[in-house]
Amino acid sequence: MPGFRFATISLVAVALAGTGGCAFFPIEGPTSLEIVQGEKANALPYALVKLTPDVIDILATYEPKGLAGVFTDKRPSAEIKFGIGDVVDVTIFEAAAGGLFIPLEAGVRPGNYVTLPSQIVDNNGNISVPFAGLVKAAGRTNVQVQNDIVERIKNRAIEPQVIVALQQQRTSLVSVIGAVNTPLRFAVPPSGAGERILDAITRAGGITGQGYETWVMLERGGRRATVPFENLVMNPSNNIFVQPNDRIYVYREQQKFLAFGAVLASGTSAGSREFNFDAWRINLAEAVGKAGGLNDTRADAGAVFLYRREPREVAKLLGVDMARFPGDLVPIIFHVDFRDPSGYFLATRLQMRNQDVIFVANAAEVDVSKFFNFVSTVGLASVATTSAITGVPTASAAVHGRTLATPVTNAGALITQPQ
């Protein structure tokens, strides 16, 4: 009878495994077959791309360009324009004394000029110059203001020349805030010295943390771009010139990736599958190593997957059917085969990105092992339950001092009682 029950349970388990597959047995993620078949699913479409040298070359060529990719104007700051609140000085020269500004007795002094009192560009953007009236200054360069003043007084002064200088700059400032030693605002040098992002951070006393965990965000003209600090150092193209009214925000945040599936996840707390880069950049092979490597008793070395989103133009170059993806970013799963010895070389060339997800599928034999363990466990439980049920009446009678009649096994035997 127990053998019959064990056989019945085995048949039921086979049926469940055949119909539900891995949905019946506990599993941490999809199988490699489910990933391949699910590529054409309707829930959330994604593209499956096999990792090849050509794929890696495309990804390297179109790697996010950071600040240089967003702010393409690489020229130094243009001439500084006056803004409301700036303090300016106006000096007027005449060719000879006795003119509009220089009295006759001024001939004994060196130079024929007069410097007007410093004045602030008012809320309407104007400054006031005697005999010239209100002169527009906001949004104009010093040369433009000078020429305007000369044009207004040239018929009254003797061959006038004008110098307009920025005495105190209160606009066209650059702000550097966040994880720096001395947050500050400073004026962009009007001489066009050409300060860059790293120069601005140096003015602020430098960063407070490690370079690999520090990010720099630049806001300019309503647009933003973020880049790792070490990227500014290692890729000079991202160390672009600062411009008036730039805002630079420095903050600390480790780059991280997630690892699931058949990895050892050594050195992590229980259940933790999140790992820090602890460097400016790491490749896929290094990331798998940080996750403890592949679990030798579970992992399918031929089914290592990297999840990330790529821009549409990159996905198109990778051969993805773009008709299925309406958004700007396309979900892509990159597949690398570590059973192939060259797969490790490919993994060392693929650079990880912040918040990438690695998944290593279980080998098919793991599910088979789970099935037989399940059958064995259920079968043993069935036998134990049957024995317990059978033993209950016998144990109860023994407690009450009675002996249950046992069935006669030989009906033809004659039992003789002693007289």
C-alpha positions as CSV (number, residue, x, y, z in Angstrom):
1,M,0.0,0.0,0.0
2,P,2.7,2.6,0.8
3,G,4.4,1.7,-2.4
4,F,1.2,2.4,-4.3
5,R,0.8,5.8,-2.6
6,F,4.5,6.6,-3.4
7,A,3.9,5.7,-7.1
8,T,0.7,7.8,-7.2
9,I,2.5,10.8,-5.7
10,S,5.3,10.5,-8.2
11,L,2.8,10.5,-11.1
12,V,1.1,13.6,-9.7
13,A,4.5,15.3,-9.4
14,V,5.4,14.4,-12.9
15,A,2.1,15.9,-14.1
16,L,2.7,19.1,-12.2
17,A,6.2,19.4,-13.4
18,G,5.1,18.8,-17.0
19,T,2.3,21.4,-16.8
20,G,3.6,24.0,-14.5
21,G,7.3,23.5,-14.9
22,C,9.4,25.8,-12.8
23,A,6.2,27.6,-11.6
24,F,5.7,24.6,-9.4
25,F,9.1,24.4,-7.9
26,P,10.8,27.4,-6.0
27,I,13.2,29.3,-8.3
28,E,14.9,32.7,-8.1
29,G,14.4,33.8,-11.7
30,P,13.6,32.7,-15.2
31,T,15.3,29.8,-17.0
32,S,17.5,30.6,-20.0
33,L,14.7,29.0,-22.2
34,E,12.1,31.4,-20.7
35,I,14.3,34.4,-21.4
36,V,14.7,33.4,-25.0
37,Q,11.0,32.6,-25.5
38,G,9.9,35.6,-23.5
39,E,11.6,38.0,-25.9
40,K,8.5,38.0,-28.0
41,A,6.1,38.2,-25.1
42,N,3.4,41.0,-25.0
43,A,3.8,42.0,-21.4
44,L,7.0,44.1,-21.4
45,P,8.9,43.6,-24.7
46,Y,12.6,43.4,-24.6
47,A,15.4,42.6,-27.0
48,L,17.8,39.7,-26.5
49,V,21.3,40.5,-28.0
50,K,24.1,38.0,-28.0
51,L,27.4,39.5,-26.9
52,T,29.9,39.6,-29.7
53,P,33.0,41.7,-30.5
54,D,30.9,43.8,-32.9
55,V,28.3,44.5,-30.2
56,I,31.0,45.6,-27.7
57,D,32.5,47.9,-30.3
58,I,29.1,49.5,-30.9
59,L,28.5,50.0,-27.2
60,A,32.0,51.4,-26.7
61,T,31.5,53.9,-29.6
62,Y,28.2,55.1,-28.3
63,E,29.0,55.0,-24.6
64,P,27.2,57.9,-22.8
65,K,29.4,61.0,-23.4
66,G,28.6,62.8,-20.2
67,L,28.9,66.6,-20.2
68,A,30.5,66.8,-23.6
69,G,27.6,64.9,-25.2
70,V,24.9,67.2,-23.7
71,F,26.7,70.5,-23.9
72,T,28.3,70.5,-27.3
73,D,29.6,74.0,-27.3
74,K,33.2,73.5,-26.2
75,R,34.3,77.2,-26.6
76,P,35.4,79.3,-23.7
77,S,32.9,81.7,-22.3
78,A,32.1,84.6,-24.6
79,E,32.5,88.3,-23.7
80,I,30.8,89.0,-20.4
81,K,27.6,91.0,-20.7
82,F,26.4,93.3,-18.0
83,G,23.4,92.3,-15.9
84,I,21.0,94.0,-13.5
85,G,22.9,94.6,-10.3
86,D,26.4,94.8,-11.8
87,V,28.5,97.8,-10.7
88,V,30.2,99.6,-13.6
89,D,32.7,102.5,-14.0
90,V,32.6,105.0,-16.9
91,T,35.6,107.0,-17.9
92,I,35.3,109.7,-20.6
93,F,38.3,111.1,-22.5
94,E,38.5,114.2,-24.6
95,A,41.1,115.2,-27.1
96,A,41.7,118.7,-25.5
97,A,40.6,120.7,-22.5
98,G,37.7,123.1,-22.7
99,G,35.3,120.5,-24.0
100,L,32.1,119.0,-22.5
101,F,33.8,117.3,-19.6
102,I,37.3,118.8,-19.4
103,P,37.6,122.4,-18.2
104,L,40.3,124.8,-19.6
105,E,42.3,124.7,-16.4
106,A,42.6,120.9,-16.6
107,G,45.3,121.2,-19.2
108,V,47.9,121.3,-16.4
109,R,47.0,117.8,-15.2
110,P,48.1,114.6,-17.1
111,G,45.4,113.3,-19.4
112,N,42.1,114.8,-20.3
113,Y,39.6,112.5,-18.8
114,V,36.9,112.3,-16.1
115,T,35.8,109.2,-14.2
116,L,32.1,109.1,-13.3
117,P,31.0,107.7,-9.9
118,S,30.5,104.0,-9.9
119,Q,26.9,103.0,-10.5
120,I,24.7,99.9,-10.4
121,V,22.8,98.7,-13.5
122,D,19.2,99.5,-12.4
123,N,16.2,97.2,-12.6
124,N,15.5,98.5,-16.1
125,G,19.0,97.5,-17.2
126,N,20.2,101.1,-17.5
127,I,23.0,103.4,-16.3
128,S,23.0,107.1,-16.4
129,V,25.7,109.2,-18.2
130,P,25.7,113.0,-18.1
131,F,24.7,114.5,-21.5
132,A,24.0,111.0,-22.8
133,G,21.0,110.2,-20.6
134,L,20.0,106.6,-19.8
135,V,22.1,104.1,-21.6
136,K,21.1,100.5,-21.9
137,A,23.7,98.2,-20.2
138,A,22.0,94.9,-19.3
139,G,22.6,92.2,-21.9
140,R,25.3,94.2,-23.6
141,T,29.1,94.1,-23.6
142,N,31.3,96.9,-22.5
143,V,32.3,97.7,-26.1
144,Q,28.6,98.1,-27.1
145,V,27.9,100.4,-24.2
146,Q,31.1,102.5,-24.9
147,N,30.1,102.9,-28.6
148,D,26.6,104.0,-27.6
149,I,27.8,106.7,-25.2
150,V,30.3,108.0,-27.8
151,E,27.6,108.2,-30.4
152,R,25.4,110.3,-28.1
153,I,28.0,112.9,-27.0
154,K,30.3,113.1,-30.1
155,N,28.7,116.3,-31.3
156,R,29.2,118.1,-28.0
157,A,32.5,116.7,-26.7
158,I,35.9,117.1,-28.3
159,E,36.7,113.8,-30.0
160,P,35.4,111.7,-27.1
161,Q,36.5,108.2,-26.2
162,V,34.8,106.1,-23.5
163,I,35.9,103.2,-21.3
164,V,33.3,101.2,-19.5
165,A,34.7,98.8,-17.0
166,L,33.0,96.2,-14.8
167,Q,33.9,97.3,-11.2
168,Q,31.9,94.6,-9.3
169,Q,30.3,91.6,-11.0
170,R,27.1,90.4,-9.4
171,T,25.7,88.5,-12.4
172,S,27.3,86.0,-14.8
173,L,28.3,84.0,-11.7
174,V,29.1,80.3,-11.4
175,S,27.8,78.4,-8.4
176,V,29.6,75.3,-7.0
177,I,27.7,73.6,-4.2
178,G,27.3,70.1,-2.6
179,A,30.1,67.8,-1.5
180,V,32.9,70.4,-1.8
181,N,35.0,71.8,1.0
182,T,34.0,75.5,0.4
183,P,30.8,76.0,-1.5
184,L,30.9,79.3,-3.4
185,R,29.7,81.6,-6.2
186,F,32.3,83.3,-8.3
187,A,32.3,85.6,-11.2
188,V,33.3,84.2,-14.6
189,P,36.6,86.0,-15.5
190,P,35.7,88.8,-18.0
191,S,39.0,88.5,-19.6
192,G,38.0,85.1,-21.1
193,A,40.6,83.1,-19.1
194,G,38.7,79.9,-20.0
195,E,38.1,78.2,-16.6
196,R,36.8,74.6,-16.8
197,I,34.6,72.5,-14.6
198,L,37.6,71.1,-12.6
199,D,38.9,74.6,-12.2
200,A,35.6,75.7,-10.6
201,I,35.6,72.7,-8.3
202,T,39.2,73.5,-7.3
203,R,38.0,77.1,-6.4
204,A,35.5,75.5,-4.1
205,G,38.3,73.6,-2.2
206,G,37.9,70.3,-4.0
207,I,35.7,67.3,-3.4
208,T,35.1,65.9,0.1
209,G,34.9,62.2,-0.8
210,Q,36.6,59.6,-3.0
211,G,36.7,60.3,-6.7
212,Y,35.0,57.1,-7.7
213,E,32.0,57.8,-5.5
214,T,31.6,61.4,-6.4
215,W,29.3,62.7,-9.2
216,V,29.2,66.1,-10.8
217,M,26.0,67.6,-12.2
218,L,26.1,70.6,-14.4
219,E,22.9,72.7,-15.0
220,R,23.1,75.2,-17.8
221,G,20.3,76.9,-19.7
222,G,17.6,74.6,-18.2
223,R,19.5,71.5,-19.2
224,R,21.3,69.0,-16.9
225,A,24.0,66.4,-17.3
226,T,25.7,64.2,-14.8
227,V,29.1,62.5,-14.9
228,P,31.3,60.7,-12.5
229,F,34.1,62.9,-11.1
230,E,36.8,60.6,-12.3
231,N,35.3,60.8,-15.8
232,L,36.2,64.5,-15.8
233,V,39.8,63.6,-14.9
234,M,40.2,60.5,-17.2
235,N,38.2,62.0,-20.2
236,P,39.4,65.6,-20.7
237,S,36.6,66.1,-23.3
238,N,34.1,66.2,-20.4
239,N,36.0,68.9,-18.6
240,I,34.3,71.6,-20.6
241,F,34.6,75.4,-20.1
242,V,32.3,77.0,-17.5
243,Q,29.8,79.6,-18.8
244,P,28.0,82.4,-17.0
245,N,25.2,81.3,-14.7
246,D,26.4,77.7,-14.6
247,R,25.4,75.7,-11.5
248,I,27.7,72.8,-10.5
249,Y,26.3,70.4,-8.0
250,V,28.7,67.8,-6.5
251,Y,27.3,64.8,-4.6
252,R,28.4,61.4,-3.4
253,E,26.8,58.2,-4.5
254,Q,28.4,54.9,-5.1
255,Q,27.8,53.3,-8.5
256,K,26.1,50.0,-8.0
257,F,24.9,46.9,-9.8
258,L,22.6,44.0,-8.9
259,A,23.3,40.3,-9.2
260,F,20.7,37.5,-9.1
261,G,20.4,33.9,-9.8
262,A,23.2,31.3,-9.5
263,V,26.0,33.5,-8.1
264,L,27.8,32.9,-4.9
265,A,27.3,36.4,-3.6
266,S,30.2,36.0,-1.2
267,G,30.9,38.8,1.2
268,T,27.4,40.1,1.3
269,S,24.8,40.2,4.1
270,A,22.0,37.6,4.0
271,G,19.8,38.3,1.0
272,S,21.9,41.2,-0.3
273,R,22.5,41.2,-4.0
274,E,23.6,44.8,-4.4
275,F,27.3,45.6,-5.0
276,N,29.3,48.8,-5.1
277,F,31.7,49.5,-8.0
278,D,34.3,50.8,-5.6
279,A,35.9,52.2,-8.7
280,W,35.1,54.7,-11.5
281,R,34.3,51.8,-13.9
282,I,34.4,48.0,-13.9
283,N,33.7,45.5,-16.6
284,L,31.3,42.6,-16.6
285,A,33.9,40.0,-15.7
286,E,34.9,42.0,-12.6
287,A,31.3,42.5,-11.7
288,V,30.6,38.7,-11.8
289,G,33.7,38.3,-9.6
290,K,32.4,40.8,-7.1
291,A,29.2,38.8,-6.9
292,G,31.3,35.7,-5.9
293,G,31.5,34.1,-9.3
294,L,29.2,31.4,-10.7
295,N,27.8,28.8,-8.3
296,D,29.4,25.6,-9.4
297,T,26.4,23.5,-8.2
298,R,23.7,25.5,-9.8
299,A,24.8,27.9,-12.6
300,D,24.4,27.4,-16.3
301,A,27.6,29.0,-17.4
302,G,26.2,29.4,-20.9
303,A,23.3,31.5,-19.6
304,V,24.7,34.7,-18.1
305,F,22.6,37.8,-18.8
306,L,23.1,41.5,-18.4
307,Y,19.9,43.7,-18.2
308,R,20.0,47.4,-19.1
309,R,18.3,50.1,-21.3
310,E,20.0,51.5,-24.4
311,P,19.1,54.6,-26.5
312,R,17.0,53.9,-29.6
313,E,19.9,54.7,-32.0
314,V,22.2,52.3,-30.2
315,A,19.5,49.5,-30.2
316,K,19.0,50.0,-33.9
317,L,22.7,49.5,-34.6
318,L,22.6,46.3,-32.5
319,G,20.0,44.9,-34.9
320,V,16.9,45.3,-32.7
321,D,13.5,45.4,-34.3
322,M,12.5,49.0,-33.3
323,A,8.8,48.6,-34.3
324,R,8.2,47.0,-30.9
325,F,9.7,49.8,-28.8
326,P,8.0,53.2,-28.8
327,G,10.1,54.9,-26.1
328,D,13.5,56.6,-26.2
329,L,15.1,53.8,-24.2
330,V,14.9,50.1,-25.3
331,P,15.1,47.3,-22.7
332,I,17.9,44.9,-23.8
333,I,19.2,41.7,-22.3
334,F,22.8,40.9,-23.4
335,H,23.6,37.2,-23.4
336,V,27.2,36.0,-22.8
337,D,28.3,32.3,-22.8
338,F,30.9,31.5,-20.2
339,R,31.1,28.0,-21.4
340,D,32.8,29.4,-24.4
341,P,36.4,30.3,-23.3
342,S,36.2,33.5,-25.4
343,G,33.2,34.6,-23.4
344,Y,35.5,35.8,-20.6
345,F,37.5,37.9,-22.9
346,L,34.3,39.5,-24.1
347,A,33.2,40.1,-20.5
348,T,36.4,42.0,-19.8
349,R,35.6,44.5,-22.6
350,L,32.0,45.2,-21.7
351,Q,31.9,48.1,-19.3
352,M,29.2,48.1,-16.5
353,R,26.9,51.0,-15.9
354,N,25.3,52.2,-12.8
355,Q,22.2,50.1,-11.8
356,D,23.0,47.3,-14.3
357,V,21.4,43.9,-13.4
358,I,23.3,40.6,-13.8
359,F,21.3,37.3,-13.9
360,V,22.8,33.8,-14.0
361,A,20.2,31.1,-14.9
362,N,20.2,27.7,-13.2
363,A,21.3,24.7,-15.1
364,A,18.5,22.3,-16.2
365,E,19.8,19.6,-14.0
366,V,18.9,21.8,-10.9
367,D,15.2,21.5,-11.7
368,V,15.5,17.7,-12.2
369,S,17.2,17.5,-8.8
370,K,14.4,19.6,-7.2
371,F,11.8,17.2,-8.7
372,F,13.4,14.1,-7.3
373,N,13.9,15.7,-3.9
374,F,10.3,16.7,-4.0
375,V,9.1,13.2,-4.8
376,S,11.4,11.7,-2.2
377,T,10.2,14.1,0.5
378,V,6.5,13.6,-0.3
379,G,6.9,9.8,-0.4
380,L,8.7,9.7,3.0
381,A,6.0,11.9,4.4
382,S,3.3,9.6,3.1
383,V,4.8,6.5,4.6
384,A,5.3,8.3,7.9
385,T,1.7,9.5,7.9
386,T,0.4,6.0,7.2
387,S,2.4,4.4,10.0
388,A,1.2,7.1,12.4
389,I,-2.5,6.5,11.5
390,T,-2.1,2.7,11.9
391,G,-0.4,3.0,15.2
392,V,-3.0,5.3,16.8
393,P,-5.5,2.5,17.8
394,T,-2.8,0.2,19.1
395,A,-1.2,2.9,21.2
396,S,-4.6,4.0,22.6
397,A,-5.5,0.4,23.7
398,A,-2.2,-0.1,25.4
399,V,-2.6,3.0,27.4
400,H,-6.0,1.7,28.7
401,G,-4.7,-1.8,29.5
402,R,-6.5,-3.5,26.7
403,T,-5.2,-5.7,23.8
404,L,-6.7,-5.4,20.5
405,A,-7.6,-8.6,18.6
406,T,-5.3,-9.2,15.8
407,P,-6.6,-10.6,12.6
408,V,-6.1,-14.4,12.2
409,T,-3.6,-15.1,9.5
410,N,-4.3,-18.8,9.3
411,A,-8.0,-19.7,9.3
412,G,-7.4,-23.4,9.3
413,A,-5.3,-23.5,12.4
414,L,-6.9,-24.9,15.6
415,I,-6.2,-22.9,18.7
416,T,-6.4,-25.0,21.9
417,Q,-6.8,-23.2,25.2
418,P,-5.3,-24.8,28.3
419,Q,-7.9,-26.5,30.6
